[in-house]
C-alpha cells in the first residue's frame, strides 16, 4: 500500500482531540479523588471500598490510554518523517502500528467509561441504601 504525507496528517486533529478528551477525563477523576480525600479526612467512615477500587482501576486505565494515545501520535509523526525522507515502506508500517495503538487506546477508553458508570451505580446504591435507613428509623 502506498501512502503519501497527507495520510498520517489526517489523524492529527483526531488524535489531538482524543488526547484533550483523555486529559479532561483525568482532570475529572483527579477532582473526584481530591473530594473523596477531603471527605475521608473529615470522616473516614464515609469512603466505600468499592469507590476506592473503582477509582484505582480508572486511574490506571486513564494513564494507559493517555500513554498509548501519545505513542500513537508519536508514531504518526515518525511515519510522516519517514514518508518525507521518501522511505515510504517504513512510513507505511509505522503508520499501521500507529493505527493499532490508536485502536487500543480507544478500547481502553471504552473500558474506562464502563467503570465510570459502575462508579455512578455505586453512588446511586449508596443514596438508595441511605434513604432506606432513614425510612426505617422514622
HELIX and SHEET records of a PDB file:
HELIX    1   1 UNK A    5  UNK A    9  1                                   5    
HELIX    2   2 UNK A   11  UNK A   42  1                                  32    
HELIX    3   3 UNK A   49  UNK A   84  1                                  36    
HELIX    4   4 UNK A   88  UNK A  137  1                                  50    
END                                                                             
